[in-house]
Amino acid sequence: MKKSQKKVLFTRENYILVAVGLAVIMLGFFLMSGGNNDDVTIFNPDVFSSRRIFWAPLIVILGFVIEIVAIFYSKKENKE
């Protein structure tokens, strides 16, 4: 490699994984939202649904795991 050439830190695959991770995080936050009621004195039991308490946070954590993998992912180069 010449001195003027610089090695790129992230490849196209890294950026694709980052985009997928961000989409998964946004999906998790979208699943957490909702349950809005115009009258604040009325209790809405949808706040405690399994989608909002269990699945949505799990999906957000999965998105952050994908982001970590996207940062550390690199192709193995053949040394042959």
Phi and psi in radians as a Rosetta constraint file:
Dihedral C 1 N 2 CA 2 C 2 CIRCULARHARMONIC -1.308 0.35
Dihedral N 2 CA 2 C 2 N 3 CIRCULARHARMONIC 2.807 0.35
Dihedral C 2 N 3 CA 3 C 3 CIRCULARHARMONIC -1.162 0.35
Dihedral N 3 CA 3 C 3 N 4 CIRCULARHARMONIC -0.515 0.35
Dihedral C 3 N 4 CA 4 C 4 CIRCULARHARMONIC -1.367 0.35
Dihedral N 4 CA 4 C 4 N 5 CIRCULARHARMONIC -0.314 0.35
Dihedral C 4 N 5 CA 5 C 5 CIRCULARHARMONIC -1.460 0.35
Dihedral N 5 CA 5 C 5 N 6 CIRCULARHARMONIC 2.414 0.35
Dihedral C 5 N 6 CA 6 C 6 CIRCULARHARMONIC -2.022 0.35
Dihedral N 6 CA 6 C 6 N 7 CIRCULARHARMONIC 2.466 0.35
Dihedral C 6 N 7 CA 7 C 7 CIRCULARHARMONIC -1.404 0.35
Dihedral N 7 CA 7 C 7 N 8 CIRCULARHARMONIC 2.324 0.35
Dihedral C 7 N 8 CA 8 C 8 CIRCULARHARMONIC -1.361 0.35
Dihedral N 8 CA 8 C 8 N 9 CIRCULARHARMONIC 2.332 0.35
Dihedral C 8 N 9 CA 9 C 9 CIRCULARHARMONIC -1.251 0.35
Dihedral N 9 CA 9 C 9 N 10 CIRCULARHARMONIC -0.828 0.35
Dihedral C 9 N 10 CA 10 C 10 CIRCULARHARMONIC -1.983 0.35
Dihedral N 10 CA 10 C 10 N 11 CIRCULARHARMONIC 2.460 0.35
Dihedral C 10 N 11 CA 11 C 11 CIRCULARHARMONIC -1.717 0.35
Dihedral N 11 CA 11 C 11 N 12 CIRCULARHARMONIC -3.127 0.35
Dihedral C 11 N 12 CA 12 C 12 CIRCULARHARMONIC -1.081 0.35
Dihedral N 12 CA 12 C 12 N 13 CIRCULARHARMONIC -0.646 0.35
Dihedral C 12 N 13 CA 13 C 13 CIRCULARHARMONIC -1.101 0.35
Dihedral N 13 CA 13 C 13 N 14 CIRCULARHARMONIC -0.654 0.35
Dihedral C 13 N 14 CA 14 C 14 CIRCULARHARMONIC -1.080 0.35
Dihedral N 14 CA 14 C 14 N 15 CIRCULARHARMONIC -0.787 0.35
Dihedral C 14 N 15 CA 15 C 15 CIRCULARHARMONIC -1.177 0.35
Dihedral N 15 CA 15 C 15 N 16 CIRCULARHARMONIC -0.596 0.35
Dihedral C 15 N 16 CA 16 C 16 CIRCULARHARMONIC -1.149 0.35
Dihedral N 16 CA 16 C 16 N 17 CIRCULARHARMONIC -0.745 0.35
Dihedral C 16 N 17 CA 17 C 17 CIRCULARHARMONIC -1.124 0.35
Dihedral N 17 CA 17 C 17 N 18 CIRCULARHARMONIC -0.651 0.35
Dihedral C 17 N 18 CA 18 C 18 CIRCULARHARMONIC -1.104 0.35
Dihedral N 18 CA 18 C 18 N 19 CIRCULARHARMONIC -0.747 0.35
Dihedral C 18 N 19 CA 19 C 19 CIRCULARHARMONIC -1.127 0.35
Dihedral N 19 CA 19 C 19 N 20 CIRCULARHARMONIC -0.716 0.35
Dihedral C 19 N 20 CA 20 C 20 CIRCULARHARMONIC -1.129 0.35
Dihedral N 20 CA 20 C 20 N 21 CIRCULARHARMONIC -0.749 0.35
Dihedral C 20 N 21 CA 21 C 21 CIRCULARHARMONIC -1.060 0.35
Dihedral N 21 CA 21 C 21 N 22 CIRCULARHARMONIC -0.755 0.35
Dihedral C 21 N 22 CA 22 C 22 CIRCULARHARMONIC -1.130 0.35
Dihedral N 22 CA 22 C 22 N 23 CIRCULARHARMONIC -0.662 0.35
Dihedral C 22 N 23 CA 23 C 23 CIRCULARHARMONIC -1.137 0.35
Dihedral N 23 CA 23 C 23 N 24 CIRCULARHARMONIC -0.692 0.35
Dihedral C 23 N 24 CA 24 C 24 CIRCULARHARMONIC -1.174 0.35
Dihedral N 24 CA 24 C 24 N 25 CIRCULARHARMONIC -0.705 0.35
Dihedral C 24 N 25 CA 25 C 25 CIRCULARHARMONIC -1.101 0.35
Dihedral N 25 CA 25 C 25 N 26 CIRCULARHARMONIC -0.769 0.35
Dihedral C 25 N 26 CA 26 C 26 CIRCULARHARMONIC -1.125 0.35
Dihedral N 26 CA 26 C 26 N 27 CIRCULARHARMONIC -0.644 0.35
Dihedral C 26 N 27 CA 27 C 27 CIRCULARHARMONIC -1.085 0.35
Dihedral N 27 CA 27 C 27 N 28 CIRCULARHARMONIC -0.745 0.35
Dihedral C 27 N 28 CA 28 C 28 CIRCULARHARMONIC -1.080 0.35
Dihedral N 28 CA 28 C 28 N 29 CIRCULARHARMONIC -0.755 0.35
Dihedral C 28 N 29 CA 29 C 29 CIRCULARHARMONIC -1.197 0.35
Dihedral N 29 CA 29 C 29 N 30 CIRCULARHARMONIC -0.586 0.35
Dihedral C 29 N 30 CA 30 C 30 CIRCULARHARMONIC -1.131 0.35
Dihedral N 30 CA 30 C 30 N 31 CIRCULARHARMONIC -0.705 0.35
Dihedral C 30 N 31 CA 31 C 31 CIRCULARHARMONIC -1.187 0.35
Dihedral N 31 CA 31 C 31 N 32 CIRCULARHARMONIC -0.487 0.35
Dihedral C 31 N 32 CA 32 C 32 CIRCULARHARMONIC -1.311 0.35
Dihedral N 32 CA 32 C 32 N 33 CIRCULARHARMONIC -0.443 0.35
Dihedral C 32 N 33 CA 33 C 33 CIRCULARHARMONIC -1.335 0.35
Dihedral N 33 CA 33 C 33 N 34 CIRCULARHARMONIC 2.989 0.35
Dihedral C 33 N 34 CA 34 C 34 CIRCULARHARMONIC 1.871 0.35
Dihedral N 34 CA 34 C 34 N 35 CIRCULARHARMONIC -2.988 0.35
Dihedral C 34 N 35 CA 35 C 35 CIRCULARHARMONIC 1.317 0.35
Dihedral N 35 CA 35 C 35 N 36 CIRCULARHARMONIC 0.334 0.35
Dihedral C 35 N 36 CA 36 C 36 CIRCULARHARMONIC -1.324 0.35
Dihedral N 36 CA 36 C 36 N 37 CIRCULARHARMONIC 2.445 0.35
Dihedral C 36 N 37 CA 37 C 37 CIRCULARHARMONIC -2.346 0.35
Dihedral N 37 CA 37 C 37 N 38 CIRCULARHARMONIC 2.415 0.35
Dihedral C 37 N 38 CA 38 C 38 CIRCULARHARMONIC -1.172 0.35
Dihedral N 38 CA 38 C 38 N 39 CIRCULARHARMONIC -0.646 0.35
Dihedral C 38 N 39 CA 39 C 39 CIRCULARHARMONIC -1.687 0.35
Dihedral N 39 CA 39 C 39 N 40 CIRCULARHARMONIC 1.997 0.35
Dihedral C 39 N 40 CA 40 C 40 CIRCULARHARMONIC -1.293 0.35
Dihedral N 40 CA 40 C 40 N 41 CIRCULARHARMONIC -0.195 0.35
Dihedral C 40 N 41 CA 41 C 41 CIRCULARHARMONIC -1.491 0.35
Dihedral N 41 CA 41 C 41 N 42 CIRCULARHARMONIC -0.156 0.35
Dihedral C 41 N 42 CA 42 C 42 CIRCULARHARMONIC -1.691 0.35
Dihedral N 42 CA 42 C 42 N 43 CIRCULARHARMONIC 2.239 0.35
Dihedral C 42 N 43 CA 43 C 43 CIRCULARHARMONIC -1.367 0.35
Dihedral N 43 CA 43 C 43 N 44 CIRCULARHARMONIC 2.363 0.35
Dihedral C 43 N 44 CA 44 C 44 CIRCULARHARMONIC -1.958 0.35
Dihedral N 44 CA 44 C 44 N 45 CIRCULARHARMONIC 1.931 0.35
Dihedral C 44 N 45 CA 45 C 45 CIRCULARHARMONIC -1.237 0.35
Dihedral N 45 CA 45 C 45 N 46 CIRCULARHARMONIC -0.166 0.35
Dihedral C 45 N 46 CA 46 C 46 CIRCULARHARMONIC -1.162 0.35
Dihedral N 46 CA 46 C 46 N 47 CIRCULARHARMONIC -0.257 0.35
Dihedral C 46 N 47 CA 47 C 47 CIRCULARHARMONIC -1.095 0.35
Dihedral N 47 CA 47 C 47 N 48 CIRCULARHARMONIC -0.541 0.35
Dihedral C 47 N 48 CA 48 C 48 CIRCULARHARMONIC -1.791 0.35
Dihedral N 48 CA 48 C 48 N 49 CIRCULARHARMONIC 0.460 0.35
Dihedral C 48 N 49 CA 49 C 49 CIRCULARHARMONIC -1.274 0.35
Dihedral N 49 CA 49 C 49 N 50 CIRCULARHARMONIC 2.703 0.35
Dihedral C 49 N 50 CA 50 C 50 CIRCULARHARMONIC -1.151 0.35
Dihedral N 50 CA 50 C 50 N 51 CIRCULARHARMONIC -0.432 0.35
Dihedral C 50 N 51 CA 51 C 51 CIRCULARHARMONIC -1.133 0.35
Dihedral N 51 CA 51 C 51 N 52 CIRCULARHARMONIC -0.728 0.35
Dihedral C 51 N 52 CA 52 C 52 CIRCULARHARMONIC -1.449 0.35
Dihedral N 52 CA 52 C 52 N 53 CIRCULARHARMONIC -0.504 0.35
Dihedral C 52 N 53 CA 53 C 53 CIRCULARHARMONIC -1.611 0.35
Dihedral N 53 CA 53 C 53 N 54 CIRCULARHARMONIC -0.608 0.35
Dihedral C 53 N 54 CA 54 C 54 CIRCULARHARMONIC -1.915 0.35
Dihedral N 54 CA 54 C 54 N 55 CIRCULARHARMONIC -0.995 0.35
Dihedral C 54 N 55 CA 55 C 55 CIRCULARHARMONIC -1.228 0.35
Dihedral N 55 CA 55 C 55 N 56 CIRCULARHARMONIC -0.773 0.35
Dihedral C 55 N 56 CA 56 C 56 CIRCULARHARMONIC -1.109 0.35
Dihedral N 56 CA 56 C 56 N 57 CIRCULARHARMONIC -0.836 0.35
Dihedral C 56 N 57 CA 57 C 57 CIRCULARHARMONIC -1.106 0.35
Dihedral N 57 CA 57 C 57 N 58 CIRCULARHARMONIC -0.603 0.35
Dihedral C 57 N 58 CA 58 C 58 CIRCULARHARMONIC -1.109 0.35
Dihedral N 58 CA 58 C 58 N 59 CIRCULARHARMONIC -0.696 0.35
Dihedral C 58 N 59 CA 59 C 59 CIRCULARHARMONIC -1.184 0.35
Dihedral N 59 CA 59 C 59 N 60 CIRCULARHARMONIC -0.662 0.35
Dihedral C 59 N 60 CA 60 C 60 CIRCULARHARMONIC -1.121 0.35
Dihedral N 60 CA 60 C 60 N 61 CIRCULARHARMONIC -0.767 0.35
Dihedral C 60 N 61 CA 61 C 61 CIRCULARHARMONIC -1.110 0.35
Dihedral N 61 CA 61 C 61 N 62 CIRCULARHARMONIC -0.691 0.35
Dihedral C 61 N 62 CA 62 C 62 CIRCULARHARMONIC -1.052 0.35
Dihedral N 62 CA 62 C 62 N 63 CIRCULARHARMONIC -0.690 0.35
Dihedral C 62 N 63 CA 63 C 63 CIRCULARHARMONIC -1.090 0.35
Dihedral N 63 CA 63 C 63 N 64 CIRCULARHARMONIC -0.693 0.35
Dihedral C 63 N 64 CA 64 C 64 CIRCULARHARMONIC -1.209 0.35
Dihedral N 64 CA 64 C 64 N 65 CIRCULARHARMONIC -0.594 0.35
Dihedral C 64 N 65 CA 65 C 65 CIRCULARHARMONIC -1.126 0.35
Dihedral N 65 CA 65 C 65 N 66 CIRCULARHARMONIC -0.717 0.35
Dihedral C 65 N 66 CA 66 C 66 CIRCULARHARMONIC -1.080 0.35
Dihedral N 66 CA 66 C 66 N 67 CIRCULARHARMONIC -0.676 0.35
Dihedral C 66 N 67 CA 67 C 67 CIRCULARHARMONIC -1.105 0.35
Dihedral N 67 CA 67 C 67 N 68 CIRCULARHARMONIC -0.721 0.35
Dihedral C 67 N 68 CA 68 C 68 CIRCULARHARMONIC -1.129 0.35
Dihedral N 68 CA 68 C 68 N 69 CIRCULARHARMONIC -0.752 0.35
Dihedral C 68 N 69 CA 69 C 69 CIRCULARHARMONIC -1.093 0.35
Dihedral N 69 CA 69 C 69 N 70 CIRCULARHARMONIC -0.678 0.35
Dihedral C 69 N 70 CA 70 C 70 CIRCULARHARMONIC -1.105 0.35
Dihedral N 70 CA 70 C 70 N 71 CIRCULARHARMONIC -0.604 0.35
Dihedral C 70 N 71 CA 71 C 71 CIRCULARHARMONIC -1.253 0.35
Dihedral N 71 CA 71 C 71 N 72 CIRCULARHARMONIC -0.727 0.35
Dihedral C 71 N 72 CA 72 C 72 CIRCULARHARMONIC -1.608 0.35
Dihedral N 72 CA 72 C 72 N 73 CIRCULARHARMONIC -0.093 0.35
Dihedral C 72 N 73 CA 73 C 73 CIRCULARHARMONIC -1.232 0.35
Dihedral N 73 CA 73 C 73 N 74 CIRCULARHARMONIC 2.320 0.35
Dihedral C 73 N 74 CA 74 C 74 CIRCULARHARMONIC -2.623 0.35
Dihedral N 74 CA 74 C 74 N 75 CIRCULARHARMONIC 2.538 0.35
Dihedral C 74 N 75 CA 75 C 75 CIRCULARHARMONIC -1.294 0.35
Dihedral N 75 CA 75 C 75 N 76 CIRCULARHARMONIC 2.482 0.35
Dihedral C 75 N 76 CA 76 C 76 CIRCULARHARMONIC -1.438 0.35
Dihedral N 76 CA 76 C 76 N 77 CIRCULARHARMONIC 2.274 0.35
Dihedral C 76 N 77 CA 77 C 77 CIRCULARHARMONIC -1.646 0.35
Dihedral N 77 CA 77 C 77 N 78 CIRCULARHARMONIC 2.422 0.35
Dihedral C 77 N 78 CA 78 C 78 CIRCULARHARMONIC -1.277 0.35
Dihedral N 78 CA 78 C 78 N 79 CIRCULARHARMONIC 2.327 0.35
Dihedral C 78 N 79 CA 79 C 79 CIRCULARHARMONIC -1.701 0.35
Dihedral N 79 CA 79 C 79 N 80 CIRCULARHARMONIC 0.282 0.35
